[in-house]
Amino acid sequence: MIKPLVSVIIPVYNAEGYLAQTIASAKAQTLANIEIVIIDDGSTDGSLALAKKHQSETIKVFSRENKGASAARNLGLKMSCGEYIQFLDADDLLSANKIEEQVRLLMLNPGYVALCRTSHFFDGEDPLSHPPIKEWYEEGSDDPVDFLIKLYGGGFIGEGYGGMIQPNAWLTPRDLIDKAGPWNEMRNPDDDGEFFCRVILASKGIKYAADATNYYRKFKETSTWSAQKSYAACKSMLQSTRLKASHLLAKTNDPRAKVALGRLLWDHAYNFYPAYKDLALEAEQASKELAPGFNYNPFHGDIKYVVSYLFGWKMLRKLQNINLKISRIFKKS
């Protein structure tokens, strides 16, 4: 049987120190029918020159002015030909069997999207030094709405639910992306969350490749966009969650959906305060409108729970903020 073509789309911005390893990871896939599409997003280091050194019949390199990772991924979609799409960040890695295992599942299950386990490692560490995190979704799901409710609602829906799914862990049929629509190009730390919300809802469900692994590089001190806590970043995160709410609620009347979305909005309110009080208030009010009776307190059995219960979550956040500032002063001294 002829295996379908898979496009590995790599958006790159100032990743010179990692790109060669990432490209090698894509080239090492056991599935031979792969093209690699590298989109340099206006890098100011040597990323573009490095990418061009790898250019070949199966490795395409394009360059554009800096518009963000989502815009780069959309360009990658336009420039690629694969029936299946593997998004891969320029500093991350895949196990050699990752794409082949997921293609096998998707060929047997048309209309589904494939997921795999993720191993988190810090920059400078051996990617194989940390075991993959065991997740609740290892059995997959035939119910996209239920999957998103459990993902967004976390422990408020049931024990063990929630978590973060890193975008490299997915393998997506192109026709599902065509159905769901392209990436939202607003610069947003949660751009993948909003995009895959639409993709999942456009699918029949999720198939899990238990033997495939996505290796996600983390940084202890970073200036990447996903780690920034600027006002613009927080505002775009709130907008992303509002979009996810509209996508999910258009598909279901399940009351758990409003609880799950209310939890996401409360998380924003808690994390935005006291730095951005207007955004915190907007998120709090949006949560109350969705789930009026939802009681948010994530600190079960913790001293923070007691402080929050006695004095309110805003006082807790102010105390945490003071403690953070003091610790930074002592760290510098």
C-alpha positions as a Markdown table, in Angstrom:
| # | Residue | x | y | z |
|---|---|---|---|---|
| 1 | Met | 0.0 | 0.0 | 0.0 |
| 2 | Ile | 1.3 | 3.4 | -0.9 |
| 3 | Lys | 1.6 | 5.6 | 2.2 |
| 4 | Pro | 0.1 | 9.1 | 1.9 |
| 5 | Leu | 2.4 | 12.2 | 1.9 |
| 6 | Val | 2.9 | 13.9 | 5.2 |
| 7 | Ser | 3.9 | 17.6 | 5.4 |
| 8 | Val | 6.0 | 18.6 | 8.4 |
| 9 | Ile | 5.6 | 22.3 | 8.8 |
| 10 | Ile | 8.3 | 24.0 | 10.9 |
| 11 | Pro | 7.8 | 27.7 | 11.7 |
| 12 | Val | 11.2 | 29.3 | 12.7 |
| 13 | Tyr | 12.1 | 32.4 | 14.5 |
| 14 | Asn | 15.6 | 32.8 | 15.9 |
| 15 | Ala | 16.1 | 29.1 | 16.5 |
| 16 | Glu | 19.6 | 28.7 | 15.1 |
| 17 | Gly | 20.8 | 26.7 | 18.1 |
| 18 | Tyr | 18.0 | 24.0 | 17.7 |
| 19 | Leu | 16.9 | 23.9 | 14.1 |
| 20 | Ala | 19.4 | 21.4 | 12.8 |
| 21 | Gln | 18.4 | 18.9 | 15.5 |
| 22 | Thr | 14.7 | 19.5 | 14.8 |
| 23 | Ile | 15.2 | 18.9 | 11.0 |
| 24 | Ala | 17.2 | 15.8 | 11.8 |
| 25 | Ser | 14.3 | 14.5 | 13.9 |
| 26 | Ala | 11.9 | 15.1 | 11.0 |
| 27 | Lys | 14.2 | 13.4 | 8.4 |
| 28 | Ala | 14.7 | 10.4 | 10.7 |
| 29 | Gln | 11.0 | 9.4 | 10.6 |
| 30 | Thr | 10.4 | 5.8 | 9.7 |
| 31 | Leu | 7.7 | 6.9 | 7.3 |
| 32 | Ala | 9.6 | 7.7 | 4.1 |
| 33 | Asn | 6.9 | 9.7 | 2.2 |
| 34 | Ile | 7.5 | 13.0 | 4.0 |
| 35 | Glu | 8.2 | 16.6 | 2.9 |
| 36 | Ile | 9.5 | 19.2 | 5.3 |
| 37 | Val | 8.4 | 22.8 | 4.9 |
| 38 | Ile | 10.4 | 25.4 | 6.8 |
| 39 | Ile | 9.0 | 28.9 | 7.2 |
| 40 | Asp | 11.5 | 31.4 | 8.4 |
| 41 | Asp | 9.5 | 34.1 | 10.1 |
| 42 | Gly | 11.9 | 37.0 | 9.8 |
| 43 | Ser | 14.7 | 35.6 | 11.9 |
| 44 | Thr | 17.5 | 37.9 | 12.9 |
| 45 | Asp | 20.0 | 35.2 | 13.7 |
| 46 | Gly | 21.4 | 32.5 | 11.4 |
| 47 | Ser | 18.2 | 30.4 | 11.2 |
| 48 | Leu | 17.5 | 31.1 | 7.6 |
| 49 | Ala | 21.0 | 30.4 | 6.4 |
| 50 | Leu | 21.0 | 27.1 | 8.4 |
| 51 | Ala | 17.6 | 26.1 | 6.9 |
| 52 | Lys | 18.9 | 26.7 | 3.4 |
| 53 | Lys | 21.8 | 24.4 | 3.9 |
| 54 | His | 19.3 | 21.6 | 4.3 |
| 55 | Gln | 17.2 | 22.6 | 1.3 |
| 56 | Ser | 16.5 | 19.6 | -1.1 |
| 57 | Glu | 13.8 | 18.1 | -3.2 |
| 58 | Thr | 12.0 | 17.1 | 0.1 |
| 59 | Ile | 12.9 | 20.1 | 2.2 |
| 60 | Lys | 11.4 | 23.4 | 1.2 |
| 61 | Val | 12.5 | 26.7 | 2.7 |
| 62 | Phe | 10.6 | 29.9 | 2.6 |
| 63 | Ser | 11.2 | 33.3 | 4.2 |
| 64 | Arg | 8.9 | 36.1 | 5.1 |
| 65 | Glu | 8.7 | 39.2 | 7.3 |
| 66 | Asn | 7.9 | 38.5 | 10.9 |
| 67 | Lys | 4.2 | 38.0 | 11.5 |
| 68 | Gly | 4.2 | 35.3 | 14.2 |
| 69 | Ala | 4.1 | 31.5 | 14.3 |
| 70 | Ser | 0.5 | 31.2 | 13.3 |
| 71 | Ala | 0.9 | 33.2 | 10.1 |
| 72 | Ala | 4.0 | 31.1 | 9.4 |
| 73 | Arg | 2.1 | 27.9 | 9.8 |
| 74 | Asn | -0.7 | 29.2 | 7.5 |
| 75 | Leu | 2.0 | 29.9 | 4.8 |
| 76 | Gly | 3.3 | 26.4 | 5.4 |
| 77 | Leu | -0.1 | 25.0 | 4.7 |
| 78 | Lys | -0.3 | 26.9 | 1.4 |
| 79 | Met | 3.2 | 25.8 | 0.3 |
| 80 | Ser | 2.8 | 22.1 | 1.3 |
| 81 | Cys | 1.1 | 19.2 | -0.5 |
| 82 | Gly | 0.6 | 16.5 | 2.2 |
| 83 | Glu | -2.6 | 14.7 | 2.9 |
| 84 | Tyr | -1.6 | 14.8 | 6.6 |
| 85 | Ile | -0.1 | 17.7 | 8.5 |
| 86 | Gln | 2.5 | 17.6 | 11.3 |
| 87 | Phe | 3.2 | 20.9 | 12.9 |
| 88 | Leu | 6.6 | 20.9 | 14.6 |
| 89 | Asp | 8.1 | 23.8 | 16.6 |
| 90 | Ala | 11.7 | 24.6 | 15.6 |
| 91 | Asp | 13.2 | 23.6 | 19.0 |
| 92 | Asp | 11.3 | 20.3 | 19.6 |
| 93 | Leu | 11.7 | 16.7 | 18.5 |
| 94 | Leu | 9.7 | 13.7 | 17.4 |
| 95 | Ser | 10.4 | 10.0 | 18.0 |
| 96 | Ala | 11.3 | 8.3 | 14.8 |
| 97 | Asn | 8.1 | 6.3 | 14.6 |
| 98 | Lys | 5.8 | 9.2 | 15.6 |
| 99 | Ile | 4.3 | 10.1 | 12.2 |
| 100 | Glu | 4.1 | 6.5 | 10.9 |
| 101 | Glu | 2.2 | 5.3 | 14.0 |
| 102 | Gln | -0.3 | 8.1 | 13.7 |
| 103 | Val | -0.7 | 7.7 | 9.9 |
| 104 | Arg | -1.5 | 4.1 | 10.5 |
| 105 | Leu | -4.2 | 5.0 | 12.9 |
| 106 | Leu | -5.7 | 7.7 | 10.7 |
| 107 | Met | -5.8 | 5.5 | 7.6 |
| 108 | Leu | -7.8 | 3.0 | 9.6 |
| 109 | Asn | -10.0 | 5.7 | 11.0 |
| 110 | Pro | -10.9 | 8.4 | 8.5 |
| 111 | Gly | -12.2 | 11.6 | 9.9 |
| 112 | Tyr | -10.3 | 11.4 | 13.2 |
| 113 | Val | -7.3 | 13.3 | 14.4 |
| 114 | Ala | -4.3 | 11.5 | 16.0 |
| 115 | Leu | -2.6 | 12.3 | 19.3 |
| 116 | Cys | 0.5 | 10.9 | 21.1 |
| 117 | Arg | 2.2 | 11.1 | 24.4 |
| 118 | Thr | 4.6 | 14.0 | 25.2 |
| 119 | Ser | 7.9 | 14.0 | 27.1 |
| 120 | His | 8.9 | 17.3 | 28.6 |
| 121 | Phe | 12.6 | 18.1 | 29.0 |
| 122 | Phe | 14.6 | 21.2 | 29.8 |
| 123 | Asp | 17.0 | 22.8 | 27.4 |
| 124 | Gly | 20.4 | 21.2 | 27.9 |
| 125 | Glu | 19.0 | 17.9 | 29.1 |
| 126 | Asp | 18.8 | 14.6 | 27.2 |
| 127 | Pro | 15.3 | 14.4 | 25.7 |
| 128 | Leu | 15.2 | 10.7 | 26.7 |
| 129 | Ser | 15.9 | 11.4 | 30.3 |
| 130 | His | 12.3 | 12.1 | 31.3 |
| 131 | Pro | 9.5 | 9.6 | 30.8 |
| 132 | Pro | 6.4 | 10.7 | 28.9 |
| 133 | Ile | 3.6 | 12.1 | 31.1 |
| 134 | Lys | 0.7 | 9.7 | 31.6 |
| 135 | Glu | -2.5 | 11.4 | 30.5 |
| 136 | Trp | -6.2 | 10.7 | 30.9 |
| 137 | Tyr | -6.8 | 10.7 | 27.1 |
| 138 | Glu | -4.7 | 7.6 | 26.3 |
| 139 | Glu | -7.7 | 5.7 | 25.3 |
| 140 | Gly | -8.7 | 8.3 | 22.7 |
| 141 | Ser | -12.2 | 9.5 | 22.3 |
| 142 | Asp | -15.2 | 9.1 | 19.9 |
| 143 | Asp | -16.8 | 12.2 | 21.3 |
| 144 | Pro | -15.0 | 15.5 | 20.5 |
| 145 | Val | -17.3 | 17.6 | 22.7 |
| 146 | Asp | -16.7 | 15.4 | 25.7 |
| 147 | Phe | -13.0 | 15.4 | 25.1 |
| 148 | Leu | -12.8 | 19.2 | 25.1 |
| 149 | Ile | -15.0 | 19.5 | 28.2 |
| 150 | Lys | -12.6 | 17.2 | 30.1 |
| 151 | Leu | -9.6 | 19.0 | 28.8 |
| 152 | Tyr | -10.9 | 22.5 | 29.7 |
| 153 | Gly | -12.7 | 21.6 | 32.9 |
| 154 | Gly | -9.9 | 19.6 | 34.5 |
| 155 | Gly | -10.6 | 18.5 | 38.1 |
| 156 | Phe | -13.9 | 20.4 | 38.2 |
| 157 | Ile | -15.2 | 17.8 | 35.6 |
| 158 | Gly | -13.6 | 14.7 | 37.1 |
| 159 | Glu | -10.4 | 13.6 | 38.8 |
| 160 | Gly | -7.3 | 13.5 | 36.5 |
| 161 | Tyr | -8.8 | 15.6 | 33.7 |
| 162 | Gly | -7.3 | 18.8 | 32.2 |
| 163 | Gly | -3.7 | 19.3 | 31.3 |
| 164 | Met | -1.9 | 20.9 | 28.3 |
| 165 | Ile | -1.6 | 19.3 | 24.9 |
| 166 | Gln | 1.4 | 20.6 | 23.0 |
| 167 | Pro | 0.7 | 21.1 | 19.3 |
| 168 | Asn | 3.5 | 18.8 | 18.0 |
| 169 | Ala | 1.6 | 15.8 | 19.6 |
| 170 | Trp | -1.1 | 16.0 | 16.9 |
| 171 | Leu | -1.2 | 14.7 | 13.4 |
| 172 | Thr | -4.0 | 16.1 | 11.4 |
| 173 | Pro | -5.7 | 15.2 | 8.1 |
| 174 | Arg | -5.5 | 18.2 | 5.8 |
| 175 | Asp | -9.2 | 17.9 | 5.0 |
| 176 | Leu | -10.0 | 18.5 | 8.7 |
| 177 | Ile | -8.0 | 21.7 | 8.6 |
| 178 | Asp | -9.8 | 22.8 | 5.5 |
| 179 | Lys | -13.1 | 22.2 | 7.3 |
| 180 | Ala | -12.0 | 23.9 | 10.5 |
| 181 | Gly | -10.3 | 26.8 | 9.0 |
| 182 | Pro | -6.7 | 28.2 | 9.2 |
| 183 | Trp | -4.8 | 29.4 | 12.2 |
| 184 | Asn | -6.0 | 32.7 | 13.7 |
| 185 | Glu | -3.0 | 35.0 | 13.0 |
| 186 | Met | -3.5 | 37.2 | 16.0 |
| 187 | Arg | -0.3 | 36.9 | 18.1 |
| 188 | Asn | -1.4 | 34.7 | 20.9 |
| 189 | Pro | 0.2 | 32.4 | 23.5 |
| 190 | Asp | -2.9 | 30.1 | 23.1 |
| 191 | Asp | -3.1 | 30.1 | 19.3 |
| 192 | Asp | -2.8 | 26.3 | 19.1 |
| 193 | Gly | -5.5 | 25.9 | 21.7 |
| 194 | Glu | -8.0 | 27.8 | 19.7 |
| 195 | Phe | -6.9 | 26.2 | 16.4 |
| 196 | Phe | -7.1 | 22.6 | 17.7 |
| 197 | Cys | -10.5 | 23.4 | 19.4 |
| 198 | Arg | -11.9 | 23.9 | 15.9 |
| 199 | Val | -10.0 | 20.9 | 14.4 |
| 200 | Ile | -11.2 | 18.6 | 17.1 |
| 201 | Leu | -14.8 | 19.8 | 16.8 |
| 202 | Ala | -14.6 | 19.2 | 13.0 |
| 203 | Ser | -13.4 | 15.6 | 13.6 |
| 204 | Lys | -15.1 | 12.3 | 14.5 |
| 205 | Gly | -12.8 | 12.0 | 17.5 |
| 206 | Ile | -9.2 | 11.4 | 18.7 |
| 207 | Lys | -7.1 | 8.3 | 18.1 |
| 208 | Tyr | -4.1 | 7.8 | 20.4 |
| 209 | Ala | -0.8 | 6.4 | 19.3 |
| 210 | Ala | 0.6 | 4.9 | 22.5 |
| 211 | Asp | 4.1 | 4.1 | 21.2 |
| 212 | Ala | 4.8 | 7.5 | 19.6 |
| 213 | Thr | 6.4 | 10.4 | 21.4 |
| 214 | Asn | 6.6 | 14.2 | 21.1 |
| 215 | Tyr | 9.6 | 15.7 | 22.8 |
| 216 | Tyr | 8.8 | 19.2 | 24.1 |
| 217 | Arg | 11.7 | 21.4 | 25.0 |
| 218 | Lys | 11.2 | 23.8 | 28.0 |
| 219 | Phe | 13.3 | 26.7 | 29.1 |
| 220 | Lys | 13.9 | 27.7 | 32.8 |
| 221 | Glu | 14.4 | 31.3 | 31.7 |
| 222 | Thr | 12.9 | 32.3 | 28.4 |
| 223 | Ser | 11.8 | 35.3 | 26.4 |
| 224 | Thr | 9.6 | 33.3 | 24.0 |
| 225 | Trp | 6.2 | 34.7 | 23.1 |
| 226 | Ser | 4.4 | 31.8 | 24.9 |
| 227 | Ala | 6.1 | 32.8 | 28.2 |
| 228 | Gln | 5.4 | 36.5 | 28.0 |
| 229 | Lys | 3.0 | 38.0 | 30.5 |
| 230 | Ser | 2.4 | 41.3 | 28.7 |
| 231 | Tyr | -0.9 | 43.0 | 28.6 |
| 232 | Ala | -1.3 | 42.3 | 24.9 |
| 233 | Ala | -0.5 | 38.6 | 25.5 |
| 234 | Cys | -3.1 | 38.3 | 28.3 |
| 235 | Lys | -5.7 | 40.1 | 26.3 |
| 236 | Ser | -5.2 | 37.8 | 23.3 |
| 237 | Met | -5.4 | 34.8 | 25.6 |
| 238 | Leu | -8.7 | 36.0 | 26.9 |
| 239 | Gln | -10.0 | 36.5 | 23.4 |
| 240 | Ser | -8.8 | 33.0 | 22.5 |
| 241 | Thr | -10.8 | 31.5 | 25.3 |
| 242 | Arg | -13.9 | 33.5 | 24.3 |
| 243 | Leu | -13.5 | 32.0 | 20.8 |
| 244 | Lys | -13.1 | 28.5 | 22.2 |
| 245 | Ala | -16.3 | 29.1 | 24.2 |
| 246 | Ser | -18.2 | 30.1 | 21.1 |
| 247 | His | -16.9 | 27.1 | 19.1 |
| 248 | Leu | -17.8 | 24.6 | 21.8 |
| 249 | Leu | -21.2 | 26.0 | 22.8 |
| 250 | Ala | -22.2 | 26.1 | 19.2 |
| 251 | Lys | -21.9 | 22.2 | 19.3 |
| 252 | Thr | -23.5 | 21.3 | 22.6 |
| 253 | Asn | -26.0 | 22.2 | 25.4 |
| 254 | Asp | -24.2 | 20.0 | 27.9 |
| 255 | Pro | -24.1 | 22.0 | 31.2 |
| 256 | Arg | -20.6 | 20.7 | 31.9 |
| 257 | Ala | -19.3 | 22.7 | 28.9 |
| 258 | Lys | -20.2 | 26.0 | 30.7 |
| 259 | Val | -18.5 | 24.8 | 33.9 |
| 260 | Ala | -15.4 | 23.9 | 31.9 |
| 261 | Leu | -15.3 | 27.2 | 30.1 |
| 262 | Gly | -16.0 | 29.0 | 33.3 |
| 263 | Arg | -13.0 | 27.4 | 34.8 |
| 264 | Leu | -10.8 | 28.6 | 32.0 |
| 265 | Leu | -12.0 | 32.1 | 32.4 |
| 266 | Trp | -11.6 | 32.0 | 36.2 |
| 267 | Asp | -8.0 | 30.9 | 35.6 |
| 268 | His | -7.5 | 34.0 | 33.5 |
| 269 | Ala | -9.0 | 36.2 | 36.2 |
| 270 | Tyr | -6.8 | 34.7 | 38.8 |
| 271 | Asn | -3.6 | 34.9 | 36.7 |
| 272 | Phe | -4.2 | 38.4 | 35.3 |
| 273 | Tyr | -4.8 | 39.9 | 38.8 |
| 274 | Pro | -3.4 | 42.3 | 40.1 |
| 275 | Ala | -1.2 | 43.2 | 37.1 |
| 276 | Tyr | -4.1 | 43.7 | 34.7 |
| 277 | Lys | -7.2 | 44.4 | 36.8 |
| 278 | Asp | -9.4 | 45.3 | 33.9 |
| 279 | Leu | -8.7 | 42.0 | 32.1 |
| 280 | Ala | -9.2 | 40.1 | 35.4 |
| 281 | Leu | -12.6 | 41.7 | 35.9 |
| 282 | Glu | -13.6 | 41.0 | 32.3 |
| 283 | Ala | -12.6 | 37.3 | 32.7 |
| 284 | Glu | -14.4 | 37.0 | 36.1 |
| 285 | Gln | -17.6 | 38.5 | 34.7 |
| 286 | Ala | -17.5 | 36.3 | 31.6 |
| 287 | Ser | -17.1 | 33.2 | 33.8 |
| 288 | Lys | -20.1 | 34.3 | 36.0 |
| 289 | Glu | -22.2 | 34.8 | 33.0 |
| 290 | Leu | -21.5 | 31.4 | 31.6 |
| 291 | Ala | -21.7 | 29.4 | 34.9 |
| 292 | Pro | -23.3 | 31.6 | 37.6 |
| 293 | Gly | -23.1 | 29.0 | 40.3 |
| 294 | Phe | -19.6 | 27.8 | 39.6 |
| 295 | Asn | -17.4 | 28.1 | 42.8 |
| 296 | Tyr | -13.7 | 28.4 | 41.8 |
| 297 | Asn | -11.0 | 27.5 | 44.2 |
| 298 | Pro | -8.2 | 25.3 | 42.9 |
| 299 | Phe | -6.3 | 25.0 | 46.2 |
| 300 | His | -7.8 | 22.0 | 47.8 |
| 301 | Gly | -6.1 | 21.2 | 51.1 |
| 302 | Asp | -3.5 | 23.9 | 50.6 |
| 303 | Ile | -2.6 | 26.9 | 52.8 |
| 304 | Lys | -3.5 | 29.0 | 49.7 |
| 305 | Tyr | -7.0 | 27.6 | 50.0 |
| 306 | Val | -7.3 | 28.8 | 53.5 |
| 307 | Val | -6.1 | 32.3 | 52.6 |
| 308 | Ser | -8.4 | 32.4 | 49.6 |
| 309 | Tyr | -11.3 | 31.2 | 51.6 |
| 310 | Leu | -10.8 | 33.7 | 54.5 |
| 311 | Phe | -9.7 | 36.8 | 52.6 |
| 312 | Gly | -10.7 | 36.2 | 49.0 |
| 313 | Trp | -8.6 | 35.2 | 45.9 |
| 314 | Lys | -7.6 | 38.8 | 45.1 |
| 315 | Met | -5.9 | 39.2 | 48.5 |
| 316 | Leu | -4.1 | 35.9 | 47.9 |
| 317 | Arg | -2.9 | 37.1 | 44.5 |
| 318 | Lys | -1.6 | 40.4 | 46.0 |
| 319 | Leu | 0.3 | 38.4 | 48.7 |
| 320 | Gln | 1.7 | 36.2 | 46.0 |
| 321 | Asn | 2.8 | 39.2 | 44.0 |
| 322 | Ile | 4.5 | 40.8 | 47.0 |
| 323 | Asn | 6.3 | 37.5 | 47.7 |
| 324 | Leu | 7.5 | 37.2 | 44.1 |
| 325 | Lys | 8.9 | 40.8 | 44.1 |
| 326 | Ile | 10.8 | 40.0 | 47.4 |
| 327 | Ser | 12.2 | 36.8 | 46.1 |
| 328 | Arg | 13.5 | 38.6 | 42.9 |
| 329 | Ile | 15.2 | 41.2 | 45.1 |
| 330 | Phe | 17.0 | 38.6 | 47.1 |
| 331 | Lys | 17.9 | 36.7 | 43.9 |
| 332 | Lys | 19.6 | 39.8 | 42.5 |
| 333 | Ser | 21.5 | 40.5 | 45.7 |
